Amino acid sequence: MLESGGIGANQTIEWTMRLDRVNGPPLTMRDVTSGEAPIADFSGAVAGPLRFLYGNPFQRLELARVSIDVQVKPGRDQWALRSAELLGAAARPGSTLPVRCEVERWRGERVERVLQIAVPDDLPDGRYTLWLGGGAELNRYEASKLPARFRPTSLEEAWRRFGSLRPSNQLYATLIARAPEVTADGRDYPLLPNSALAILASGQAAGDQARRGDRAFLSEQRTEFDGPLRGELQLEVMVDAKAPLPGREAK
């Protein structure tokens, strides 16, 4: 790997790992790393899931095959999110919300990307959060607000969760509401009415069977880069059924 990409931090590593179980669906994980110690980051990213799955407290893992594809290229392809701006004062339910982001390449140029965020057509008027940033940061934010998604109660659930982790080489824009979410028996139930919450998150379904969070992820948009993207920002979004539709320049 050092011969292919150069020494130290002067390389970018893209990898894909596929795990085939003896009885069960395959798991595929992929990511891109570039920074001060990309080989160490790559090794940890591959070893971490294997260590957890083999040491899981639920049941013995039987793998038929482990396949890892590694692409190494010279140069440090790395991006940072610098700023973001909403292209509109408010958004209507059922419309799209444009947001302009400025990102900077490591020791390189700055570029702009415009992402179109879908606003659900049944979303009530009010204030919401638009979260923007890289995949690693969004995974951490989701884990802090919806911890039940990252506390599996079975090998099957852990298998699915690892497969849903976001790669680092994409810029994400996620519309988020302050709303309760319940995870019960490995399934997520966002934006539940109080009647359902009373059933799923009652004292009779405590502990691992029913776990609650305080955010609902409403919609997500992303755009890809040639290397990992770092940084995160949050903007406040006003949803108003009487807001004007975006003009041609915001499309």
Backbone as CSV, one residue per row, in Angstrom:
resi,resn,N_x,N_y,N_z,CA_x,CA_y,CA_z,C_x,C_y,C_z
1,MET,0.825,-1.210,0.000,0.000,0.000,0.000,0.854,1.253,0.000
2,LEU,1.951,1.209,0.743,2.852,2.357,0.754,3.475,2.575,-0.618
3,GLU,3.835,1.490,-1.288,4.433,1.608,-2.618,3.433,2.142,-3.635
4,SER,2.156,1.792,-3.461,1.139,2.233,-4.421,0.774,3.692,-4.242
5,GLY,0.720,4.150,-3.003,0.187,5.480,-2.769,1.159,6.490,-2.227
6,GLY,2.369,6.077,-1.893,3.304,7.022,-1.297,3.314,6.873,0.205
7,ILE,4.196,7.585,0.861,4.364,7.427,2.297,3.539,8.453,3.065
8,GLY,3.357,8.177,4.354,2.705,9.133,5.245,1.285,9.432,4.840
9,ALA,0.976,10.735,4.797,-0.398,11.156,4.534,-0.674,11.413,3.062
10,ASN,0.272,11.105,2.180,0.110,11.446,0.769,-0.578,10.348,-0.026
11,GLN,-1.712,9.870,0.481,-2.458,8.870,-0.257,-3.920,8.881,0.180
12,THR,-4.759,8.377,-0.696,-6.186,8.234,-0.428,-6.557,6.773,-0.622
13,ILE,-7.265,6.199,0.332,-7.591,4.776,0.312,-9.099,4.605,0.237
14,GLU,-9.532,3.905,-0.779,-10.947,3.559,-0.939,-11.086,2.047,-0.782
15,TRP,-12.020,1.631,0.076,-12.117,0.200,0.349,-13.564,-0.265,0.391
16,THR,-13.743,-1.543,0.071,-15.044,-2.205,0.164,-14.833,-3.566,0.825
17,MET,-15.629,-3.866,1.848,-15.551,-5.144,2.529,-16.899,-5.846,2.418
18,ARG,-16.851,-7.106,2.017,-18.063,-7.925,1.923,-17.899,-9.137,2.833
19,LEU,-18.893,-9.350,3.690,-18.913,-10.499,4.590,-20.052,-11.417,4.169
20,ASP,-19.738,-12.665,3.893,-20.740,-13.659,3.527,-20.937,-14.617,4.686
21,ARG,-22.163,-14.683,5.196,-22.486,-15.586,6.289,-22.863,-16.969,5.755
22,VAL,-22.705,-17.948,6.628,-23.094,-19.300,6.263,-24.599,-19.367,6.043
23,ASN,-25.364,-18.767,6.931,-26.820,-18.719,6.801,-27.282,-17.282,7.026
24,GLY,-27.507,-16.558,5.949,-27.940,-15.175,6.086,-27.477,-14.332,4.913
25,PRO,-28.019,-13.133,4.802,-27.651,-12.243,3.698,-26.238,-11.701,3.883
26,PRO,-25.572,-11.291,2.796,-24.229,-10.710,2.914,-24.287,-9.294,3.478
27,LEU,-23.180,-8.839,4.008,-23.018,-7.473,4.500,-21.915,-6.808,3.697
28,THR,-22.204,-5.641,3.127,-21.216,-4.881,2.371,-21.027,-3.520,3.023
29,MET,-19.776,-3.183,3.304,-19.423,-1.875,3.848,-18.359,-1.251,2.952
30,ARG,-18.427,0.080,2.808,-17.429,0.769,1.987,-17.175,2.150,2.548
31,ASP,-15.968,2.657,2.302,-15.636,4.001,2.760,-14.359,4.466,2.065
32,VAL,-14.029,5.737,2.280,-12.819,6.354,1.756,-12.130,7.064,2.906
33,THR,-10.817,6.943,2.986,-10.079,7.619,4.038,-8.866,8.321,3.464
34,SER,-8.548,9.468,4.022,-7.381,10.248,3.630,-7.104,11.231,4.752
35,GLY,-5.854,11.316,5.177,-5.530,12.216,6.289,-4.122,12.002,6.759
36,GLU,-3.901,12.190,8.046,-2.558,12.078,8.588,-2.066,10.633,8.617
37,ALA,-2.962,9.670,8.844,-2.566,8.259,8.931,-3.616,7.398,8.244
38,PRO,-3.709,7.451,6.913,-4.795,6.741,6.224,-4.723,5.230,6.366
39,ILE,-3.523,4.646,6.415,-3.429,3.195,6.539,-3.957,2.750,7.895
40,ALA,-3.613,3.473,8.953,-4.132,3.139,10.281,-5.644,3.323,10.336
41,ASP,-6.152,4.391,9.710,-7.608,4.607,9.691,-8.314,3.479,8.950
42,PHE,-7.745,3.072,7.822,-8.333,1.967,7.052,-8.333,0.674,7.863
43,SER,-7.218,0.377,8.502,-7.128,-0.856,9.289,-8.159,-0.869,10.410
44,GLY,-8.309,0.265,11.102,-9.286,0.339,12.185,-10.711,0.230,11.688
45,ALA,-10.992,0.839,10.522,-12.355,0.808,9.976,-12.757,-0.603,9.577
46,VAL,-11.813,-1.406,9.120,-12.110,-2.781,8.732,-12.168,-3.693,9.954
47,ALA,-11.226,-3.508,10.877,-11.142,-4.398,12.035,-12.270,-4.166,13.032
48,GLY,-12.748,-2.919,13.173,-13.765,-2.605,14.169,-15.041,-3.420,14.019
49,PRO,-15.685,-3.405,12.836,-16.894,-4.210,12.674,-16.651,-5.710,12.858
50,LEU,-15.519,-6.216,12.352,-15.217,-7.640,12.516,-15.063,-7.995,13.993
51,ARG,-14.393,-7.122,14.733,-14.193,-7.374,16.163,-15.539,-7.420,16.894
52,PHE,-16.409,-6.467,16.576,-17.722,-6.444,17.238,-18.553,-7.667,16.872
53,LEU,-18.607,-7.994,15.581,-19.451,-9.089,15.135,-18.974,-10.430,15.682
54,TYR,-17.651,-10.640,15.697,-17.136,-11.898,16.232,-17.303,-11.971,17.749
55,GLY,-17.271,-10.827,18.423,-17.411,-10.813,19.878,-18.797,-10.470,20.364
56,ASN,-19.788,-10.461,19.469,-21.137,-10.057,19.864,-21.686,-11.002,20.932
57,PRO,-22.529,-10.478,21.858,-23.035,-11.296,22.957,-24.292,-12.093,22.633
58,PHE,-24.729,-12.080,21.364,-26.026,-12.667,21.035,-25.913,-14.103,20.513
59,GLN,-25.067,-14.312,19.509,-24.913,-15.653,18.955,-23.585,-15.728,18.200
60,ARG,-23.154,-16.936,17.961,-21.875,-17.152,17.295,-21.977,-16.773,15.827
61,LEU,-20.978,-16.028,15.335,-20.942,-15.612,13.936,-20.205,-16.671,13.113
62,GLU,-20.837,-17.110,12.034,-20.207,-18.062,11.118,-20.105,-17.416,9.748
63,LEU,-18.887,-17.110,9.342,-18.647,-16.495,8.043,-18.118,-17.528,7.060
64,ALA,-18.631,-17.451,5.847,-18.130,-18.307,4.783,-16.956,-17.668,4.061
65,ARG,-16.966,-16.311,4.008,-15.898,-15.633,3.276,-15.836,-14.178,3.706
66,VAL,-14.620,-13.639,3.727,-14.380,-12.218,3.926,-13.616,-11.713,2.707
67,SER,-14.179,-10.733,2.016,-13.552,-10.187,0.816,-13.353,-8.687,0.998
68,ILE,-12.127,-8.220,0.821,-11.811,-6.800,0.981,-11.110,-6.307,-0.276
69,ASP,-11.685,-5.316,-0.908,-11.098,-4.692,-2.096,-10.558,-3.318,-1.692
70,VAL,-9.295,-3.054,-2.006,-8.638,-1.811,-1.599,-8.077,-1.116,-2.836
71,GLN,-8.436,0.151,-2.992,-7.885,0.983,-4.060,-7.065,2.102,-3.421
72,VAL,-5.792,2.167,-3.776,-4.890,3.176,-3.210,-4.414,4.089,-4.321
73,LYS,-4.538,5.386,-4.111,-4.042,6.340,-5.100,-3.227,7.415,-4.407
74,PRO,-2.181,7.896,-5.067,-1.361,8.943,-4.456,-2.119,10.253,-4.369
75,GLY,-1.776,11.050,-3.384,-2.431,12.343,-3.198,-3.450,12.307,-2.082
76,ARG,-3.615,13.432,-1.452,-4.532,13.547,-0.315,-5.819,14.221,-0.771
77,ASP,-6.780,13.435,-1.198,-8.081,13.959,-1.617,-8.961,14.090,-0.378
78,GLN,-9.087,15.304,0.108,-9.828,15.556,1.341,-10.537,16.892,1.227
79,TRP,-11.765,16.961,1.745,-12.588,18.146,1.625,-13.083,18.593,2.992
80,ALA,-13.399,19.879,3.088,-13.942,20.429,4.332,-15.118,21.335,3.998
81,LEU,-16.204,21.195,4.770,-17.375,22.067,4.612,-17.084,23.399,5.293
82,ARG,-17.186,24.487,4.540,-16.844,25.814,5.067,-18.060,26.671,5.391
83,SER,-19.097,26.616,4.575,-20.268,27.462,4.834,-21.479,26.880,4.126
84,ALA,-22.660,27.351,4.537,-23.919,26.924,3.920,-24.924,28.054,4.030
85,GLU,-25.806,28.149,3.039,-26.798,29.224,2.997,-28.091,28.720,2.386
86,LEU,-29.199,28.991,3.062,-30.507,28.640,2.514,-30.875,29.625,1.405
87,LEU,-31.358,29.120,0.283,-31.756,29.983,-0.831,-33.264,30.218,-0.778
88,GLY,-33.694,30.818,0.294,-35.106,31.094,0.502,-35.384,31.289,1.978
89,ALA,-36.327,32.176,2.287,-36.630,32.466,3.688,-37.447,31.371,4.341
90,ALA,-38.297,30.684,3.558,-39.167,29.636,4.090,-39.484,28.655,2.977
91,ALA,-39.971,27.487,3.366,-40.291,26.447,2.390,-41.709,25.952,2.614
92,ARG,-42.389,25.639,1.525,-43.728,25.067,1.604,-43.650,23.552,1.796
93,PRO,-44.601,22.981,2.518,-44.693,21.515,2.534,-44.914,20.990,1.119
94,GLY,-44.213,19.923,0.764,-44.328,19.350,-0.566,-43.405,19.961,-1.601
95,SER,-42.627,20.980,-1.218,-41.704,21.614,-2.150,-40.287,21.114,-1.881
96,THR,-39.320,21.713,-2.570,-37.916,21.429,-2.317,-37.242,22.678,-1.773
97,LEU,-36.310,22.473,-0.880,-35.598,23.563,-0.232,-34.151,23.577,-0.735
98,PRO,-33.740,24.600,-1.516,-32.359,24.642,-1.999,-31.420,25.227,-0.943
99,VAL,-30.265,24.603,-0.801,-29.241,25.105,0.108,-27.902,25.084,-0.617
100,ARG,-27.202,26.202,-0.544,-25.902,26.333,-1.218,-24.787,26.094,-0.208
101,CYS,-23.881,25.184,-0.543,-22.777,24.827,0.348,-21.442,25.173,-0.317
102,GLU,-20.519,25.661,0.474,-19.166,25.928,0.000,-18.216,24.943,0.666
103,VAL,-17.485,24.192,-0.135,-16.537,23.208,0.368,-15.160,23.520,-0.200
104,GLU,-14.135,23.127,0.551,-12.761,23.435,0.175,-11.921,22.170,0.137
105,ARG,-11.187,21.985,-0.950,-10.265,20.862,-1.061,-9.009,21.142,-0.240
106,TRP,-8.447,20.107,0.327,-7.217,20.255,1.108,-6.121,20.835,0.210
107,ARG,-5.617,21.994,0.607,-4.603,22.726,-0.150,-5.038,22.956,-1.599
108,GLY,-6.313,23.266,-1.767,-6.814,23.461,-3.123,-7.917,24.484,-3.189
109,GLU,-8.786,24.332,-4.169,-9.788,25.334,-4.482,-11.031,25.173,-3.625
110,ARG,-11.878,26.212,-3.667,-13.196,26.155,-3.062,-14.237,26.024,-4.176
111,VAL,-15.243,25.190,-3.918,-16.306,24.990,-4.902,-17.646,25.096,-4.196
112,GLU,-18.690,25.359,-4.985,-20.046,25.440,-4.457,-20.874,24.280,-4.976
113,ARG,-21.736,23.764,-4.116,-22.701,22.744,-4.492,-24.068,23.169,-3.952
114,VAL,-25.110,22.994,-4.764,-26.477,23.293,-4.337,-27.226,21.974,-4.197
115,LEU,-27.747,21.725,-3.018,-28.523,20.524,-2.748,-29.995,20.900,-2.620
116,GLN,-30.860,20.049,-3.143,-32.307,20.263,-3.092,-32.899,19.307,-2.057
117,ILE,-33.413,19.853,-0.964,-33.937,19.046,0.128,-35.448,18.931,-0.010
118,ALA,-35.949,17.714,-0.031,-37.391,17.505,-0.136,-38.059,17.795,1.200
119,VAL,-39.107,18.612,1.172,-39.906,18.919,2.359,-41.178,18.073,2.293
120,PRO,-41.407,17.168,3.235,-42.597,16.310,3.175,-43.875,17.118,3.041
121,ASP,-44.809,16.601,2.238,-46.029,17.371,1.962,-46.984,17.422,3.142
122,ASP,-46.785,16.566,4.160,-47.656,16.599,5.332,-46.964,17.209,6.550
123,LEU,-45.872,17.931,6.317,-45.113,18.502,7.430,-45.829,19.739,7.978
124,PRO,-46.089,19.802,9.277,-46.762,20.975,9.852,-45.867,22.218,9.781
125,ASP,-46.496,23.393,9.784,-45.737,24.644,9.845,-44.911,24.683,11.123
126,GLY,-43.733,25.276,11.019,-42.893,25.386,12.202,-41.427,25.480,11.826
127,ARG,-40.591,25.414,12.844,-39.140,25.512,12.665,-38.504,24.122,12.765
128,TYR,-37.576,23.867,11.832,-36.903,22.582,11.767,-35.395,22.808,11.616
129,THR,-34.644,21.748,11.790,-33.196,21.821,11.683,-32.739,21.189,10.378
130,LEU,-31.873,21.892,9.665,-31.215,21.322,8.493,-29.760,21.063,8.871
131,TRP,-29.406,19.795,8.942,-28.047,19.398,9.301,-27.257,19.134,8.031
132,LEU,-26.007,19.665,7.974,-25.155,19.476,6.803,-23.773,19.025,7.258
133,GLY,-23.190,18.078,6.534,-21.845,17.633,6.886,-21.500,16.311,6.249
134,GLY,-20.381,15.730,6.715,-19.884,14.479,6.174,-20.575,13.275,6.783
135,GLY,-20.337,12.103,6.167,-20.981,10.887,6.618,-20.587,10.480,8.023
136,ALA,-19.297,10.601,8.367,-18.853,10.223,9.710,-19.498,11.111,10.764
137,GLU,-19.588,12.403,10.474,-20.213,13.323,11.422,-21.705,13.050,11.572
138,LEU,-22.372,12.717,10.454,-23.804,12.436,10.532,-24.060,11.140,11.298
139,ASN,-23.210,10.148,11.121,-23.341,8.921,11.909,-23.232,9.213,13.403
140,ARG,-22.272,10.065,13.780,-22.096,10.407,15.198,-23.277,11.209,15.717
141,TYR,-23.784,12.149,14.912,-24.930,12.954,15.336,-26.152,12.064,15.525
142,GLU,-26.376,11.157,14.588,-27.509,10.248,14.700,-27.383,9.369,15.942
143,ALA,-26.162,8.923,16.235,-25.955,8.082,17.415,-26.246,8.840,18.705
144,SER,-25.966,10.156,18.726,-26.205,10.946,19.935,-27.683,11.259,20.136
145,LYS,-28.426,11.429,19.049,-29.845,11.787,19.140,-30.773,10.574,19.109
146,LEU,-30.354,9.524,18.439,-31.153,8.304,18.335,-30.279,7.121,18.753
147,PRO,-29.898,7.068,20.024,-28.938,6.045,20.458,-29.429,4.624,20.284
148,ALA,-30.739,4.412,20.265,-31.255,3.048,20.136,-30.837,2.404,18.820
149,ARG,-30.641,3.224,17.775,-30.236,2.667,16.493,-28.831,2.078,16.543
150,PHE,-28.057,2.481,17.524,-26.667,2.040,17.613,-26.432,1.142,18.826
151,ARG,-27.514,0.580,19.363,-27.426,-0.390,20.449,-28.201,-1.630,20.042
152,PRO,-27.632,-2.460,19.179,-28.362,-3.614,18.668,-28.681,-4.613,19.771
153,THR,-29.780,-5.308,19.579,-30.209,-6.315,20.542,-30.140,-7.720,19.958
154,SER,-29.577,-7.858,18.757,-29.410,-9.168,18.144,-28.319,-9.061,17.087
155,LEU,-27.787,-10.193,16.682,-26.793,-10.204,15.609,-27.395,-9.714,14.310
156,GLU,-28.643,-10.060,14.044,-29.305,-9.630,12.808,-29.416,-8.105,12.757
157,GLU,-29.772,-7.498,13.895,-29.898,-6.038,13.916,-28.541,-5.383,13.733
158,ALA,-27.495,-5.878,14.397,-26.152,-5.333,14.224,-25.699,-5.453,12.773
159,TRP,-26.002,-6.558,12.150,-25.661,-6.793,10.742,-26.291,-5.724,9.854
160,ARG,-27.563,-5.431,10.089,-28.258,-4.409,9.291,-27.712,-3.020,9.573
161,ARG,-27.424,-2.716,10.831,-26.949,-1.381,11.183,-25.594,-1.080,10.541
162,PHE,-24.692,-2.056,10.555,-23.396,-1.846,9.912,-23.571,-1.570,8.426
163,GLY,-24.514,-2.239,7.802,-24.747,-2.028,6.382,-25.338,-0.674,6.047
164,SER,-25.929,0.005,7.031,-26.566,1.303,6.787,-25.671,2.488,7.129
165,LEU,-24.449,2.243,7.613,-23.550,3.350,7.942,-23.182,4.123,6.682
166,ARG,-23.131,5.440,6.804,-22.883,6.293,5.644,-21.386,6.412,5.375
167,PRO,-20.970,6.398,4.108,-19.552,6.599,3.779,-19.132,8.048,3.982
168,SER,-17.831,8.265,4.041,-17.291,9.581,4.393,-17.116,10.516,3.204
169,ASN,-17.256,10.013,1.988,-16.956,10.836,0.819,-18.192,11.498,0.221
170,GLN,-19.185,11.781,1.059,-20.386,12.439,0.588,-20.761,13.577,1.529
171,LEU,-21.322,14.623,0.941,-21.879,15.743,1.699,-23.364,15.491,1.868
172,TYR,-23.822,15.445,3.121,-25.210,15.133,3.430,-25.948,16.380,3.892
173,ALA,-27.197,16.479,3.479,-28.114,17.498,3.982,-29.360,16.759,4.477
174,THR,-29.656,16.893,5.758,-30.726,16.123,6.383,-31.671,17.059,7.115
175,LEU,-32.952,16.960,6.802,-33.979,17.753,7.473,-34.454,16.978,8.703
176,ILE,-34.424,17.643,9.862,-34.664,16.960,11.130,-35.711,17.712,11.934
177,ALA,-36.579,16.966,12.602,-37.590,17.537,13.489,-37.353,17.037,14.902
178,ARG,-37.723,17.884,15.871,-37.720,17.437,17.264,-38.988,16.621,17.489
179,ALA,-38.843,15.330,17.546,-40.004,14.453,17.697,-39.523,13.132,18.276
180,PRO,-40.352,12.471,19.058,-39.936,11.206,19.656,-39.879,10.090,18.626
181,GLU,-38.933,9.202,18.818,-38.838,8.001,18.003,-38.645,6.808,18.931
182,VAL,-39.288,5.721,18.602,-39.140,4.485,19.373,-38.490,3.436,18.493
183,THR,-37.522,2.716,19.039,-36.972,1.532,18.397,-37.410,0.330,19.209
184,ALA,-38.163,-0.554,18.593,-38.684,-1.735,19.279,-38.377,-2.968,18.452
185,ASP,-37.727,-3.939,19.081,-37.385,-5.198,18.418,-36.631,-4.975,17.111
186,GLY,-35.714,-3.997,17.118,-34.874,-3.764,15.951,-35.485,-2.907,14.871
187,ARG,-36.733,-2.433,15.037,-37.388,-1.595,14.042,-37.545,-0.172,14.577
188,ASP,-37.414,0.829,13.683,-37.511,2.238,14.056,-38.903,2.759,13.728
189,TYR,-39.489,3.495,14.678,-40.821,4.084,14.505,-40.737,5.590,14.757
190,PRO,-40.380,6.390,13.730,-40.284,7.835,13.923,-41.643,8.511,13.895
191,LEU,-41.722,9.681,14.541,-42.924,10.516,14.504,-44.184,9.759,14.907
192,LEU,-44.083,9.009,15.993,-45.236,8.238,16.451,-46.240,9.136,17.169
193,PRO,-47.536,8.869,17.012,-48.523,9.568,17.835,-48.415,9.117,19.284
194,ASN,-48.942,9.933,20.178,-48.831,9.626,21.605,-49.462,8.282,21.965
195,SER,-50.542,7.921,21.289,-51.192,6.651,21.598,-50.262,5.478,21.317
196,ALA,-49.523,5.550,20.195,-48.596,4.468,19.868,-47.400,4.477,20.800
197,LEU,-46.939,5.671,21.169,-45.827,5.770,22.108,-46.180,5.102,23.433
198,ALA,-47.410,5.314,23.866,-47.826,4.745,25.147,-47.768,3.222,25.121
199,ILE,-48.001,2.642,23.942,-47.981,1.187,23.833,-46.557,0.671,23.681
200,LEU,-45.811,1.259,22.740,-44.484,0.734,22.429,-43.443,1.082,23.475
201,ALA,-43.584,2.226,24.150,-42.581,2.670,25.110,-43.130,2.695,26.519
202,SER,-44.009,1.771,26.809,-44.585,1.728,28.145,-43.655,1.019,29.100
203,GLY,-44.022,1.030,30.353,-43.212,0.351,31.355,-43.142,-1.140,31.142
204,GLN,-44.109,-1.686,30.408,-44.098,-3.114,30.122,-43.160,-3.466,28.980
205,ALA,-42.655,-2.451,28.270,-41.694,-2.687,27.183,-40.460,-1.847,27.436
206,ALA,-39.860,-2.030,28.583,-38.719,-1.225,28.980,-37.424,-1.890,28.519
207,GLY,-36.328,-1.188,28.788,-35.019,-1.745,28.494,-34.768,-1.862,27.004
208,ASP,-34.214,-3.016,26.584,-33.817,-3.194,25.198,-34.988,-3.374,24.254
209,GLN,-36.156,-3.760,24.754,-37.276,-4.026,23.856,-37.828,-2.748,23.229
210,ALA,-37.812,-1.639,23.962,-38.324,-0.373,23.428,-37.443,0.747,23.930
211,ARG,-36.785,1.449,22.996,-35.856,2.518,23.357,-36.235,3.778,22.589
212,ARG,-36.124,4.921,23.245,-36.637,6.148,22.660,-35.521,7.120,22.316
213,GLY,-35.738,7.895,21.233,-34.884,8.997,20.849,-35.711,10.267,20.809
214,ASP,-35.064,11.385,20.457,-35.780,12.656,20.471,-35.665,13.416,19.149
215,ARG,-35.349,12.730,18.064,-35.283,13.356,16.747,-35.939,12.449,15.715
216,ALA,-36.459,13.074,14.653,-36.992,12.335,13.512,-36.300,12.858,12.256
217,PHE,-35.672,11.978,11.505,-35.008,12.342,10.267,-36.043,12.300,9.147
218,LEU,-36.349,13.460,8.563,-37.469,13.581,7.639,-37.074,13.320,6.188
219,SER,-35.960,13.865,5.748,-35.502,13.650,4.379,-33.997,13.866,4.334
220,GLU,-33.366,13.278,3.316,-31.908,13.335,3.223,-31.489,13.437,1.767
221,GLN,-30.541,14.317,1.497,-29.971,14.477,0.175,-28.457,14.456,0.302
222,ARG,-27.761,14.003,-0.729,-26.307,13.921,-0.643,-25.682,14.105,-2.011
223,THR,-24.410,14.505,-1.999,-23.619,14.613,-3.215,-22.233,14.076,-2.924
224,GLU,-21.644,13.422,-3.911,-20.408,12.660,-3.695,-19.169,13.450,-4.083
225,PHE,-18.061,13.168,-3.376,-16.754,13.754,-3.652,-15.740,12.637,-3.866
226,ASP,-14.541,13.010,-4.325,-13.508,12.009,-4.610,-12.678,11.647,-3.393
227,GLY,-13.013,12.203,-2.232,-12.319,11.895,-0.991,-13.222,12.197,0.185
228,PRO,-12.776,11.890,1.399,-13.616,12.133,2.574,-13.875,13.618,2.783
229,LEU,-15.061,13.924,3.298,-15.450,15.297,3.604,-15.655,15.417,5.104
230,ARG,-15.119,16.481,5.698,-15.217,16.704,7.126,-15.953,18.015,7.404
231,GLY,-16.470,18.110,8.624,-17.158,19.317,9.054,-18.652,19.114,9.131
232,GLU,-19.317,19.988,9.888,-20.771,19.948,10.013,-21.304,21.321,10.377
233,LEU,-22.505,21.620,9.885,-23.193,22.878,10.162,-24.669,22.581,10.367
234,GLN,-25.347,23.477,11.092,-26.781,23.352,11.277,-27.445,24.689,10.981
235,LEU,-28.531,24.643,10.211,-29.311,25.823,9.867,-30.743,25.623,10.340
236,GLU,-31.409,26.730,10.629,-32.820,26.671,11.012,-33.681,26.897,9.781
237,VAL,-34.657,26.019,9.593,-35.542,26.069,8.427,-36.959,26.383,8.899
238,MET,-37.587,27.336,8.225,-38.985,27.670,8.500,-39.864,27.017,7.443
239,VAL,-40.808,26.203,7.891,-41.782,25.603,6.988,-43.107,26.344,7.164
240,ASP,-43.631,26.841,6.045,-44.842,27.659,6.073,-45.675,27.324,4.840
241,ALA,-46.908,26.902,5.054,-47.776,26.531,3.939,-48.086,27.709,3.029
242,LYS,-47.900,28.938,3.504,-48.181,30.127,2.707,-46.913,30.727,2.095
243,ALA,-45.777,30.069,2.248,-44.520,30.600,1.711,-44.565,30.596,0.187
244,PRO,-43.929,31.578,-0.456,-43.897,31.583,-1.927,-43.060,30.426,-2.445
245,LEU,-43.431,29.939,-3.617,-42.668,28.882,-4.237,-41.306,29.420,-4.691
246,PRO,-40.248,28.586,-4.665,-38.927,29.076,-5.062,-38.922,29.507,-6.528
247,GLY,-38.141,30.545,-6.804,-38.042,31.071,-8.153,-37.173,30.207,-9.044
248,ARG,-37.094,30.579,-10.276,-36.299,29.798,-11.219,-34.830,29.743,-10.817
249,GLU,-34.313,30.831,-10.214,-32.906,30.863,-9.872,-32.566,29.896,-8.743
250,ALA,-33.564,29.406,-7.982,-33.285,28.506,-6.870,-33.477,27.051,-7.262
251,LYS,-33.851,26.801,-8.507,-34.104,25.423,-8.926,-32.795,24.772,-9.347
